[in-house]
Every structure is written in structure tokens, then in C-alpha cells.
Amino acid sequence: MTEYNIAGALVRVAADRGDEIGLVVPQGNGSYRSWSFGELEQTARRFAAGLRDVGVGQGDRVMLMVRPSMEFVCLTFALFRLGAVVILIDPGMGWKNLLRCIGSVRPAVLVGIPRAQLLARLFPGPFVTVRSRICVGSSPLHIFGHSLAAITPGAPAGDIFVHAASEDSAAIIFTTGSTGPPKGVRYSHGVFHAQLRLIRDYYGIRPGDVDQPGFPLFGLFSVALGARAVIPDMDPTRPARVDPARFIRSILDQGVTYSFGSPAIWNVVSRYCLERGIRLPVQKILMAGAPVSGELIARVAKIMAPGGEIHTPYGATESLPVASITGREILAETWPQTRKGKGTCVGRPLPGIDIRIMEPVDGPVGDFRVVREMAPGKIGEIMVRGPVVTRAYDGNEEENRQAKIPDRDGFWHRMGDMGYLDDQGRLWFCGRKAHRVLTEQGVLYSVCCEAIFNEHPSVFRSALVGVGEPGKQRPVLVVELKDKKIDRKELVGELRALAGANDLTREIETFLVHPEFPVDIRHNAKIFRERLAEWAGRKLQSGPCSRRDGL
């Protein structure tokens, strides 16, 4: 029988490369602490034994609330070994969302730092199903439950390794909630294996590579692939606020060869490096989480090792990755079209991934045979299937009905995105389905229209929103400025001229300036257009703003 428990990946790496450094963590004073793959595997085994001894077992839902660290890596693999289901939630999503998400997954065990344990005491409702608490840190008089250090003092007697089938649950990972409340996505051991293979083979990740992940989950992938993971000195919930000096110090000190991170990270880091003439040893950079501009790609390319390559994977928490394109192809072929409102090219389907474009449908689609597929060049809903596509949301059958389309030999996942395939088979992203503006004259797509206005030198970013009833919405272009002191009346006139010169945007006549866009926590790049639409509606109601006014 094939063994699918993803914890086996670390077992195999430790057997092959046990003495090599697998994890490096900055200590905050210019020094580092490191662990070999063998030490990580032994620690994961020790943690698994201690967790088992306090009652954690197969099928238990375990809320893991630990900062990026050795403990985070080893506890995750320890829980996989036990056959437990690891629950990962971004703490930066805000207390209200965080508590709602915790309550929705009904965890049986809480493994967390003292601050997380205190949260559970202060807000007991969402944690009512927790029967066991393990504190990663000090727990005087056991007020925060068992201390991890106390239950894992020495080498375990024997090995603990629960066998898992491909469809057995391994984790529940929450979406960012960029178009609604965050949803818990069930990850099976088989999906994790498929992701590892795809990332390893497509992006050429090899043992001996050194990764600095801007997103903690990708540190687990690196270790499982035999690549050294360097935990960056940053708050992963605030990537746009990364300290570039600290981020690049570990890249230079550790000889990092590749890195995955939000465009928000590389926007800050690239500017810092160019200002100081710093070139990084990084050979591969993966940027994802939001559309990546050609300007950012060109800037990042200047700070990389000669011959280095940038990739912009496309996917979602429910299915990652499903398509990819290189920075070279973007700059040479697709970025000029993006600037004209053709959408953002996110590349070709990865091996084993099938991408189709369907005619938009509101509500569930119960059978793939009723789907009407769109011809190349025609915008519709993006749907995908393949081994990295997760099967279900946790405890949310209505969302499953909305997002999954049954097929005779499997299912399709509706990405919630709009786009089209070109005649080369490349996928172009035109915006979220929920962000379409439905006017009396037709449909306006956010990413396509915003590209026209993002060309203005004073615009940092823009967001197209609809005010009013769908089908009769008033399109409003909201902008965030690079320089808050510019003449806004003059700016509005220039934006109106841009709108009138393009068939895509001619219908847009209302322009508003917002001080700072609300964005997602995970990538600091996805714009919460729903909030901006509400704000725009209030603005338009509160003042004498006609269809041709701008504020």
C-alpha cells in the first residue's frame, strides 16, 4: 500500500541528508541558530511522543498557534506523524475573524504560545471543544496547560508514524477572506504530496538549495524537499512592513538561492537594494498573492544574481499552484498588453492541471455536462481540476456546492476569478467575479479597467467599484495616491481624460481619492473592494457629487 503521510517526506530527507543544515532562525542580534535535517526529524519524533502521551491522536483537530520557528516546523511534522489534523489560521486576520474561524473548526487540542493560550482563556466560547492544551513556552502552575518542554524531555521509545491514505485529512488552512469571510480548506495528505512534486519539478527546487520564505507554510515545503529554510526576521502577517535591512541580511549571510513572498515584500526590498547598490545571491524569486506589475518585475530583476529568474505562480488556498509565468515572458510579451487593459497574464497550466473558462453562472452548477465553455479570448469564470485542487471546505456544504462542479471522473473547482485563455493557451486574469461592476451598459472588469488608471504617475493603485444595484451599478474609480499633496481637481481631470480615451473605461465618470486602501493580511496586496464600495457609497450620499464629480 502506498504511504501518503506527508511526515514521511522529512523522514526521507533526514535519512539522505541528516547532517546537513535544514533550518536557520535569526536570533535578533546578527547571530543565527540552526538545526540539521536529522535534528529536525528527531525533534519531530520527540514532539510526537510527548503529544501522544497527553492524549493527542489520529483524527484530532489541533489548533497550532506558534510563530515561525523550529517549534512550528517540528510540531507540524509531529502532528502529521500522529495522523492529527493541523489547523492553521493567520492571526493577523483580526480578532473577530480569528475567533469565528476557530469556533467553526471545533478544535480538540490547542498547541500555542502563551499569548494564544491567554486568548483562549479570555474568549472561551470558540475554544469550548478543546480538551487538551499544550503551551509552547512558560506555563507556570500549568495555567496554560501542559508545557511542551515538560512533556518532551528526552528521546522517545520507539517510533510513532500513523499510516495515511491519499484522501485522509492532514490540515485545515484558511483563506484570506478577500471576498467574504475566511473559509477553512481541507488539505489531504495526497494534495500535499502533489504540491511538493509540482513545486520541486516545475521550479527546479533541489536538495542543497536555500530558501527564505515570506510565508511560513512554504518553509515546511522547503524542509520537506531537502532545501534549507531560513526564517526571515519579519512579521509574516505584515509583509508590507518588512524591515528590508533585516530581510536581506539573512539572505546575504545564508546565501539564499530562492524565495517565495508577496509582491508587497519585494516592493520594499527591491527599492532598498537599488538605493544602496545591493545585489542579492537569489537565483529564483516566486511572487504571488496578487497581480504583479511589470514595473516591479523589472525592478526585482536588477537586484538578483545574474541569470536569475522570477516566477509569478497563480492559484488560491483551495488550489495552488495551477499556472505560472516567468518574469522574462511578462516583460517581453504580456506586460504591454496588461497596461492596455487586457488583464494580467498568469501563464500556462502546470503539468497535470486542466484549466477551462466557463460562461458565468450565479449559484451552484450540479453537473459539468451543463457547463458552457468560452472560446479563446472570451472572458468567463476560471475553473480548474488536478491533483493540487482541494476537494472541500470544512463544515461548509453551501460553499462546496457553490465552488465545486461534479464531473464523471472527479470535480472542478471554480476559482471565483474571471479571465480568458489566449491562443497560446495562456491564462489571463481579469479580476474576481465578485468584483465585476454590472452597469446598464454591460460588465466592467476590475483588473482590466484599473490598469488604464494605474499608468498615471500620481496613482499608487486604483480600485474599480460599483455603487448601487447590480445591473444598474454606477462605476466609481477609487485611487490611492503616491503623493498626498497633489492637486486633486487637476488629477480628476486627467483621470477623466484617460477614461474617455479608452473604450474599456469610457463609462467611468466618478473618481474618489482614498487615503489608504484596506488590503488582506497575508499578502498586503489584495484590495478589499467590498469595503471600498461601501465607503464610496457613503461618500456619494454625503456630498453634492454628480456623475461627473471627483473628490
C-alpha positions as CSV (number, residue, x, y, z in Angstrom):
1,M,0.0,0.0,0.0
2,T,1.3,3.4,-0.9
3,E,2.2,5.6,2.1
4,Y,0.9,9.1,1.8
5,N,1.6,10.6,5.3
6,I,3.4,13.8,4.4
7,A,5.5,13.4,7.5
8,G,7.4,10.8,5.6
9,A,9.0,13.5,3.4
10,L,11.0,14.7,6.4
11,V,11.9,11.1,7.4
12,R,13.3,10.5,3.9
13,V,15.2,13.8,3.8
14,A,16.8,13.1,7.2
15,A,17.8,9.6,6.0
16,D,19.6,11.1,2.9
17,R,20.9,14.4,4.2
18,G,20.7,14.1,8.0
19,D,23.9,16.0,8.8
20,E,23.1,19.0,6.5
21,I,21.5,22.2,7.9
22,G,17.8,22.1,7.3
23,L,16.5,25.2,9.3
24,V,18.1,28.5,10.3
25,V,16.4,31.0,12.6
26,P,17.8,34.6,13.2
27,Q,18.3,35.4,16.9
28,G,17.8,39.1,16.5
29,N,21.4,40.2,17.2
30,G,23.0,39.2,14.0
31,S,23.5,35.6,15.0
32,Y,21.6,32.5,14.0
33,R,20.6,29.2,15.4
34,S,20.5,26.2,13.1
35,W,19.3,22.6,13.1
36,S,20.2,19.7,10.8
37,F,17.6,17.7,9.0
38,G,18.4,14.9,11.3
39,E,17.9,17.1,14.4
40,L,14.5,18.3,12.9
41,E,13.4,14.7,12.4
42,Q,14.5,13.6,15.9
43,T,12.7,16.6,17.4
44,A,9.5,15.9,15.4
45,R,9.6,12.3,16.7
46,R,10.1,13.5,20.3
47,F,7.3,16.0,20.0
48,A,5.0,13.3,18.6
49,A,5.8,11.0,21.5
50,G,5.1,13.8,24.0
51,L,1.9,14.8,22.3
52,R,0.7,11.2,22.2
53,D,1.4,10.8,25.9
54,V,-1.0,13.7,26.7
55,G,-3.7,12.2,24.6
56,V,-3.3,13.7,21.1
57,G,-4.1,11.1,18.5
58,Q,-5.2,10.2,15.0
59,G,-8.0,12.4,13.6
60,D,-7.8,15.0,16.4
61,R,-8.2,18.6,15.2
62,V,-5.2,20.5,16.6
63,M,-5.1,24.3,16.5
64,L,-1.5,25.3,16.0
65,M,-0.8,28.9,17.1
66,V,3.0,29.1,17.1
67,R,5.2,31.7,15.5
68,P,7.6,30.7,12.6
69,S,10.3,28.8,14.4
70,M,11.9,25.4,14.9
71,E,8.9,24.5,17.1
72,F,6.5,25.4,14.3
73,V,8.2,23.2,11.8
74,C,8.7,20.2,14.1
75,L,5.3,20.4,15.7
76,T,3.7,20.4,12.3
77,F,5.5,17.3,11.2
78,A,4.9,15.7,14.6
79,L,1.2,16.2,14.3
80,F,1.3,14.7,10.8
81,R,3.1,11.7,12.2
82,L,0.3,11.2,14.7
83,G,-2.4,11.5,12.0
84,A,-3.8,14.6,13.6
85,V,-5.4,17.4,11.5
86,V,-3.3,20.6,11.8
87,I,-5.4,23.8,11.8
88,L,-3.5,26.9,10.6
89,I,-5.1,30.4,10.7
90,D,-3.4,33.7,10.1
91,P,-3.5,35.6,13.4
92,G,-3.4,38.9,11.5
93,M,-6.9,38.5,10.1
94,G,-8.3,40.3,13.1
95,W,-9.7,39.0,16.4
96,K,-13.3,38.8,15.2
97,N,-12.5,36.7,12.1
98,L,-9.9,34.7,14.1
99,L,-12.3,33.7,16.8
100,R,-15.1,32.9,14.3
101,C,-12.7,30.6,12.3
102,I,-11.5,28.8,15.4
103,G,-15.1,28.2,16.5
104,S,-16.1,26.9,13.1
105,V,-13.4,24.1,13.1
106,R,-14.1,22.9,16.6
107,P,-10.5,22.1,17.7
108,A,-9.9,19.3,20.2
109,V,-6.4,20.4,21.1
110,L,-4.7,23.8,21.3
111,V,-1.0,24.0,20.8
112,G,0.2,27.5,21.2
113,I,2.4,30.2,22.7
114,P,1.3,31.8,26.0
115,R,-0.4,34.6,24.2
116,A,-2.6,32.2,22.2
117,Q,-3.4,30.3,25.4
118,L,-4.3,33.6,27.1
119,L,-6.6,34.4,24.2
120,A,-8.4,31.1,24.7
121,R,-8.9,31.9,28.4
122,L,-10.2,35.4,27.7
123,F,-12.6,34.2,24.9
124,P,-13.6,30.7,25.9
125,G,-16.6,30.3,23.5
126,P,-14.7,29.4,20.3
127,F,-12.4,27.0,22.3
128,V,-15.2,25.2,24.1
129,T,-14.4,21.9,22.3
130,V,-10.7,22.0,23.4
131,R,-10.0,19.2,25.8
132,S,-6.2,19.5,25.9
133,R,-3.8,22.5,25.9
134,I,-0.1,22.4,25.2
135,C,1.9,25.6,25.8
136,V,4.9,26.3,23.7
137,G,6.7,28.4,26.3
138,S,6.3,29.0,30.0
139,S,3.2,27.7,31.7
140,P,3.6,28.3,35.4
141,L,1.4,26.0,37.6
142,H,0.0,24.6,34.3
143,I,-2.3,27.6,33.9
144,F,-1.8,27.4,30.1
145,G,-1.9,23.6,30.1
146,H,1.0,21.2,29.6
147,S,4.4,22.7,28.8
148,L,5.8,21.3,25.6
149,A,9.3,21.2,27.2
150,A,7.9,19.2,30.1
151,I,6.2,16.6,28.0
152,T,9.1,16.1,25.6
153,P,12.2,15.8,27.8
154,G,14.1,13.0,26.0
155,A,14.4,10.6,23.2
156,P,11.1,8.7,22.5
157,A,10.8,5.0,23.0
158,G,10.2,3.6,19.5
159,D,8.8,5.4,16.5
160,I,5.3,6.9,16.0
161,F,4.0,7.0,12.5
162,V,0.4,6.7,11.5
163,H,-0.2,5.4,8.0
164,A,-2.4,7.7,5.9
165,A,-4.3,7.3,2.6
166,S,-4.2,9.9,-0.1
167,E,-7.6,11.3,0.9
168,D,-7.0,11.4,4.6
169,S,-7.1,14.9,6.1
170,A,-3.8,16.4,7.0
171,A,-4.7,20.1,7.6
172,I,-7.3,22.8,7.5
173,I,-5.9,26.1,6.1
174,F,-7.9,29.3,6.0
175,T,-8.3,31.6,3.0
176,T,-7.5,35.3,3.3
177,G,-11.2,36.3,3.1
178,S,-10.6,38.8,0.4
179,T,-14.1,38.4,-1.0
180,G,-16.0,37.3,2.2
181,P,-15.4,35.6,5.5
182,P,-12.3,33.4,5.6
183,K,-13.1,29.7,4.8
184,G,-11.3,26.6,6.1
185,V,-9.9,24.5,3.3
186,R,-9.4,20.8,3.9
187,Y,-5.9,19.6,2.8
188,S,-5.4,15.9,2.3
189,H,-2.0,14.1,2.5
190,G,-2.3,13.4,-1.2
191,V,-2.7,17.1,-2.1
192,F,0.4,18.0,0.0
193,H,2.3,15.3,-1.9
194,A,1.1,16.7,-5.3
195,Q,2.1,20.2,-4.3
196,L,5.6,19.0,-3.3
197,R,6.1,17.2,-6.6
198,L,4.9,20.1,-8.6
199,I,7.0,22.8,-6.8
200,R,10.1,20.6,-6.9
201,D,9.8,19.6,-10.6
202,Y,8.5,22.8,-12.1
203,Y,10.6,25.3,-10.3
204,G,13.6,23.1,-10.0
205,I,13.9,23.1,-6.2
206,R,16.7,20.7,-5.3
207,P,18.4,19.5,-2.1
208,G,21.1,22.0,-1.2
209,D,19.0,25.0,-2.2
210,V,18.5,27.7,0.4
211,D,15.0,29.2,0.8
212,Q,13.9,32.3,2.7
213,P,10.1,32.1,2.7
214,G,8.0,35.2,3.3
215,F,5.0,32.9,4.1
216,P,5.6,30.3,6.9
217,L,3.8,27.4,5.2
218,F,6.4,27.4,2.4
219,G,9.2,26.8,4.9
220,L,7.6,23.4,5.6
221,F,7.7,22.7,1.8
222,S,11.4,23.6,1.7
223,V,12.4,21.4,4.6
224,A,10.3,18.5,3.1
225,L,12.2,19.0,-0.2
226,G,15.6,18.9,1.4
227,A,16.2,22.6,1.0
228,R,17.5,24.7,3.9
229,A,14.8,27.0,5.2
230,V,15.9,30.4,6.6
231,I,13.1,32.0,8.7
232,P,13.2,35.8,7.9
233,D,13.3,38.3,10.7
234,M,9.9,39.8,10.0
235,D,6.2,39.6,11.0
236,P,4.6,37.3,8.4
237,T,1.2,38.9,9.0
238,R,2.6,42.4,7.9
239,P,4.6,41.8,4.8
240,A,4.4,45.4,3.6
241,R,6.0,46.5,6.8
242,V,9.1,44.2,6.4
243,D,12.4,45.7,7.5
244,P,14.4,45.4,4.3
245,A,17.7,45.6,6.1
246,R,16.9,42.6,8.3
247,F,15.3,40.7,5.4
248,I,18.3,41.0,3.2
249,R,20.9,40.4,6.0
250,S,19.8,36.8,6.3
251,I,19.7,36.4,2.5
252,L,23.3,37.5,2.3
253,D,24.6,35.8,5.4
254,Q,23.0,32.4,4.5
255,G,23.5,32.5,0.7
256,V,19.7,32.2,0.0
257,T,19.1,30.8,-3.5
258,Y,15.4,31.2,-3.8
259,S,12.5,32.9,-2.0
260,F,8.7,33.0,-2.1
261,G,6.9,36.1,-1.0
262,S,4.2,38.6,-1.5
263,P,4.8,41.4,-4.1
264,A,4.5,43.7,-1.0
265,I,7.7,42.3,0.4
266,W,9.7,42.6,-2.8
267,N,8.4,46.1,-3.5
268,V,10.0,47.3,-0.3
269,V,13.2,45.1,-0.6
270,S,13.9,45.9,-4.2
271,R,13.7,49.7,-3.6
272,Y,16.0,49.4,-0.6
273,C,18.6,47.3,-2.6
274,L,18.6,49.6,-5.6
275,E,19.1,52.7,-3.4
276,R,22.2,51.1,-1.9
277,G,23.5,49.2,-4.8
278,I,22.9,45.8,-3.2
279,R,22.7,42.7,-5.4
280,L,21.3,39.5,-3.8
281,P,22.5,35.9,-4.5
282,V,18.9,34.8,-5.0
283,Q,18.5,32.8,-8.3
284,K,14.7,32.3,-8.2
285,I,12.0,34.5,-6.7
286,L,8.4,33.5,-6.6
287,M,5.9,36.3,-6.2
288,A,2.2,35.5,-5.6
289,G,-0.9,36.6,-3.8
290,A,-1.9,39.5,-6.1
291,P,-1.2,40.6,-9.7
292,V,2.5,41.5,-10.1
293,S,3.3,44.6,-12.1
294,G,5.9,44.6,-14.9
295,E,7.5,47.6,-13.2
296,L,8.0,45.5,-10.0
297,I,9.4,42.5,-12.0
298,A,11.9,44.8,-13.8
299,R,13.0,46.3,-10.5
300,V,13.4,43.0,-8.7
301,A,15.4,41.5,-11.7
302,K,18.0,44.2,-11.2
303,I,18.8,43.0,-7.7
304,M,19.1,39.3,-8.4
305,A,22.0,37.1,-9.3
306,P,23.0,37.2,-13.0
307,G,20.8,34.8,-14.9
308,G,18.2,34.7,-12.1
309,E,14.5,34.2,-12.9
310,I,11.3,35.5,-11.4
311,H,8.1,33.4,-11.4
312,T,4.6,34.5,-10.7
313,P,2.5,31.4,-9.8
314,Y,-1.3,31.7,-9.9
315,G,-3.6,29.8,-7.6
316,A,-5.6,30.1,-4.4
317,T,-5.6,28.5,-0.9
318,E,-8.0,25.9,-2.5
319,S,-5.7,25.1,-5.4
320,L,-2.0,26.1,-5.5
321,P,-0.2,26.3,-7.9
322,V,-2.2,25.9,-11.1
323,A,-0.5,28.2,-13.6
324,S,2.8,30.1,-13.8
325,I,4.7,32.5,-16.0
326,T,8.3,33.9,-15.9
327,G,9.2,37.5,-15.4
328,R,11.0,37.4,-18.7
329,E,7.9,36.4,-20.7
330,I,5.8,39.0,-18.8
331,L,8.2,41.9,-19.7
332,A,8.8,40.7,-23.3
333,E,5.3,39.8,-24.3
334,T,2.4,40.3,-21.9
335,W,3.0,43.4,-19.8
336,P,2.5,45.8,-22.7
337,Q,-0.9,44.2,-23.2
338,T,-1.7,44.4,-19.5
339,R,-1.1,48.1,-19.5
340,K,-3.7,48.5,-22.2
341,G,-6.4,46.7,-20.2
342,K,-6.1,43.2,-21.5
343,G,-5.8,41.7,-18.0
344,T,-2.8,40.1,-16.2
345,C,-1.3,37.1,-17.8
346,V,-0.7,34.4,-15.2
347,G,0.8,31.8,-17.5
348,R,0.2,28.3,-18.7
349,P,-1.4,25.5,-16.8
350,L,1.2,23.5,-14.8
351,P,1.7,19.8,-15.6
352,G,-1.3,17.8,-14.6
353,I,-3.6,20.8,-14.3
354,D,-6.6,21.4,-16.5
355,I,-7.9,25.0,-16.8
356,R,-11.2,25.9,-18.5
357,I,-13.2,29.0,-18.9
358,M,-17.0,28.7,-18.4
359,E,-19.8,31.1,-19.0
360,P,-20.5,32.9,-15.7
361,V,-23.3,31.3,-13.6
362,D,-24.7,32.7,-10.4
363,G,-25.3,29.9,-8.0
364,P,-24.2,26.2,-7.9
365,V,-23.6,24.1,-11.0
366,G,-24.6,20.5,-10.3
367,D,-23.0,18.7,-13.3
368,F,-20.1,19.6,-15.5
369,R,-22.1,18.5,-18.6
370,V,-24.3,21.6,-18.3
371,V,-21.2,23.9,-18.3
372,R,-20.9,26.2,-21.4
373,E,-17.2,26.7,-22.1
374,M,-16.0,30.0,-23.6
375,A,-13.9,30.3,-26.7
376,P,-10.3,31.6,-26.5
377,G,-10.2,35.3,-25.9
378,K,-13.7,35.4,-24.3
379,I,-13.9,36.3,-20.6
380,G,-15.6,33.9,-18.3
381,E,-15.2,32.1,-15.0
382,I,-12.0,30.3,-14.4
383,M,-12.3,26.7,-13.3
384,V,-9.6,24.1,-12.6
385,R,-9.0,20.5,-11.8
386,G,-5.9,18.5,-10.9
387,P,-4.1,16.8,-8.1
388,V,-3.4,20.0,-6.1
389,V,-7.1,21.1,-6.1
390,T,-8.6,20.5,-2.7
391,R,-11.9,18.7,-2.5
392,A,-13.9,20.6,0.1
393,Y,-14.3,23.5,2.6
394,D,-14.6,22.3,6.1
395,G,-18.1,22.2,7.5
396,N,-19.4,24.5,4.8
397,E,-21.6,22.5,2.4
398,E,-23.2,25.6,0.8
399,E,-19.7,26.9,-0.2
400,N,-18.9,23.4,-1.5
401,R,-22.0,23.5,-3.7
402,Q,-21.1,26.9,-5.0
403,A,-17.4,26.2,-5.7
404,K,-17.3,22.5,-6.8
405,I,-18.7,21.1,-10.1
406,P,-19.1,17.3,-10.1
407,D,-17.7,15.5,-13.2
408,R,-17.8,11.9,-14.0
409,D,-14.2,11.2,-13.0
410,G,-13.8,13.9,-10.4
411,F,-14.7,17.5,-9.9
412,W,-13.8,21.1,-11.0
413,H,-13.1,24.0,-8.7
414,R,-14.5,27.4,-9.5
415,M,-11.7,29.9,-8.7
416,G,-14.1,32.8,-8.2
417,D,-11.9,34.7,-10.7
418,M,-12.7,36.0,-14.2
419,G,-10.4,35.5,-17.1
420,Y,-9.7,34.0,-20.5
421,L,-7.3,31.8,-22.4
422,D,-5.4,33.2,-25.3
423,D,-4.5,31.4,-28.5
424,Q,-1.2,30.2,-26.9
425,G,-3.1,28.5,-24.0
426,R,-2.0,31.2,-21.5
427,L,-4.4,32.2,-18.8
428,W,-5.2,35.9,-18.3
429,F,-6.7,37.1,-15.0
430,C,-9.3,40.0,-15.3
431,G,-10.4,40.2,-11.6
432,R,-12.5,38.5,-9.1
433,K,-16.0,37.5,-10.1
434,A,-17.4,39.3,-7.0
435,H,-15.6,42.5,-8.1
436,R,-17.3,42.8,-11.5
437,V,-19.2,46.1,-11.9
438,L,-22.6,45.4,-13.6
439,T,-23.9,48.5,-15.2
440,E,-26.8,49.1,-17.5
441,Q,-24.4,49.2,-20.4
442,G,-22.6,45.9,-19.6
443,V,-19.8,44.4,-17.4
444,L,-16.6,46.2,-16.3
445,Y,-13.7,44.0,-15.0
446,S,-11.7,45.4,-12.2
447,V,-8.1,44.5,-13.2
448,C,-8.6,45.4,-16.8
449,C,-10.0,48.9,-16.1
450,E,-7.7,49.7,-13.2
451,A,-4.7,49.1,-15.4
452,I,-5.6,52.2,-17.5
453,F,-5.5,54.5,-14.5
454,N,-2.5,52.9,-12.8
455,E,-0.5,54.4,-15.7
456,H,-1.0,57.8,-14.2
457,P,2.3,58.8,-12.5
458,S,0.5,60.1,-9.3
459,V,-1.6,56.9,-8.8
460,F,-0.2,54.3,-6.4
461,R,-3.0,51.9,-7.1
462,S,-6.7,52.1,-8.1
463,A,-9.8,50.1,-7.4
464,L,-13.0,50.0,-9.6
465,V,-16.1,49.5,-7.5
466,G,-19.8,49.5,-8.2
467,V,-22.3,51.6,-6.3
468,G,-26.0,50.6,-6.4
469,E,-28.0,47.6,-7.6
470,P,-26.2,45.0,-9.8
471,G,-27.2,45.6,-13.4
472,K,-27.7,49.3,-12.7
473,Q,-24.4,50.0,-10.8
474,R,-22.6,53.3,-11.0
475,P,-18.9,52.6,-11.8
476,V,-16.6,54.5,-9.4
477,L,-12.8,54.6,-9.7
478,V,-11.1,54.9,-6.3
479,V,-7.4,55.9,-6.2
480,E,-4.7,55.8,-3.6
481,L,-2.0,58.4,-4.3
482,K,1.8,58.3,-4.2
483,D,1.9,61.9,-3.1
484,K,-1.0,63.0,-0.9
485,K,-0.3,66.7,-1.6
486,I,-1.0,66.9,-5.3
487,D,-3.9,69.0,-6.7
488,R,-6.9,66.6,-6.7
489,K,-9.1,68.6,-9.1
490,E,-6.3,68.5,-11.7
491,L,-5.8,64.8,-11.0
492,V,-9.5,64.1,-11.5
493,G,-9.5,65.9,-14.8
494,E,-6.5,63.8,-16.0
495,L,-8.1,60.6,-14.9
496,R,-11.3,61.5,-16.7
497,A,-9.3,62.1,-19.8
498,L,-7.7,58.7,-19.5
499,A,-11.1,57.1,-19.1
500,G,-12.6,58.8,-22.1
501,A,-9.7,57.8,-24.3
502,N,-10.3,54.0,-23.9
503,D,-13.4,52.0,-24.8
504,L,-13.0,49.9,-21.7
505,T,-13.3,52.8,-19.3
506,R,-15.4,55.4,-21.2
507,E,-18.3,54.7,-18.9
508,I,-16.4,55.6,-15.7
509,E,-17.1,59.2,-14.8
510,T,-16.8,59.3,-11.0
511,F,-13.4,59.4,-9.2
512,L,-12.7,59.4,-5.5
513,V,-9.4,59.6,-3.6
514,H,-8.9,57.2,-0.6
515,P,-6.2,57.8,2.0
516,E,-5.1,54.1,2.3
517,F,-6.7,51.1,0.7
518,P,-7.8,48.2,3.0
519,V,-5.9,45.1,2.0
520,D,-5.5,41.5,3.0
521,I,-3.3,40.5,5.9
522,R,-1.5,37.6,4.3
523,H,-0.1,39.4,1.2
524,N,-0.9,43.0,1.9
525,A,-1.8,43.3,-1.8
526,K,-5.4,42.1,-2.3
527,I,-7.6,45.1,-2.2
528,F,-10.9,44.8,-0.2
529,R,-13.0,46.3,-2.9
530,E,-16.2,45.5,-1.0
531,R,-15.2,47.9,1.8
532,L,-14.2,50.5,-0.7
533,A,-17.6,50.1,-2.4
534,E,-19.3,50.8,0.9
535,W,-17.1,53.8,1.6
536,A,-17.7,55.1,-1.9
537,G,-21.5,54.8,-1.5
538,R,-21.3,56.8,1.8
539,K,-19.1,59.4,0.1
540,L,-21.5,59.9,-2.8
541,Q,-24.5,60.2,-0.5
542,S,-22.9,62.6,1.9
543,G,-22.0,65.4,-0.6
544,P,-23.1,67.1,-3.8
545,C,-21.4,64.6,-6.1
546,S,-22.9,64.3,-9.6
547,R,-21.9,61.6,-12.1
548,R,-19.1,63.9,-13.3
549,D,-17.7,64.9,-9.9
550,G,-14.5,63.7,-8.4
551,L,-13.3,64.1,-4.8
